[in-house]
């Protein structure tokens, strides 16, 4: 005997999440994020997110989510290859794609990334550490940028020995922008973020704030911020850093600056 479906069965079906075709992520795959409409090709992924780059070279990071992307106009669920935990694509000067470097840790490259300040270097390691080790990139703290031109000359950059430099407060008219202008070498790329201190490159929501407090001009930003919050300066940084779980906890200006440096120092020679 054949029975008609019960109305409760129909309700249960309507509440089930739709199932989407699974599509294995790959370098250069062009997809659209359904929530934002951002279209780009895949340039990086790890266990937390996939990174897309649009035609204007803007980078955006998206979490893995069921049916979260459109491929050829149809919703799909992007999935990571079973044998690859993390992958990174680098782009050559001609715009072609370099070989996949995700097979495992590499011997350290001659190229380097310099990061202005100890906390900046710790944050880069905290967020990008796994990717950097797989690519063989060493990050070194730059203790002050006043003698940057001389330090770059001593490093001896070349096509086989690239140098990427991340500066704080790299905005028009700042001391950092004037220092950066003294360095002009094809194997050196200087990027930066607009924040007075890298602490502000972390989204304040990670500690339950809508915005970081204003600090009077001329007052040390870190100490002034802690004073405004009524918290001890000593020990605050490790707690703040450890609240960062993924790209989503950082400001996009900081993310983009670091990603550009990683791409630059891993360029293949023509």
URPE-V837548 format. One record per helix or strand of 2 or more residues. SS is the DSSP state (~ for helix, > for strand). FROM is the first residue (numbers start at 1). TO is the last residue. If there is no record, write none. Layout:
ss=SS from=FROM to=TO
ss=SS from=FROM to=TO
This chain:
ss=~ from=7 to=15
ss=> from=21 to=24
ss=> from=30 to=33
ss=> from=39 to=45
ss=> from=49 to=53
ss=> from=59 to=63
ss=> from=69 to=71
ss=> from=74 to=79
ss=> from=87 to=88
ss=> from=112 to=116
ss=~ from=118 to=135
ss=> from=138 to=142
ss=~ from=148 to=155
ss=> from=163 to=167
ss=~ from=175 to=180
ss=> from=188 to=192
ss=~ from=198 to=201
ss=~ from=204 to=207
ss=~ from=221 to=229
ss=~ from=236 to=242
ss=~ from=247 to=249
ss=~ from=252 to=265
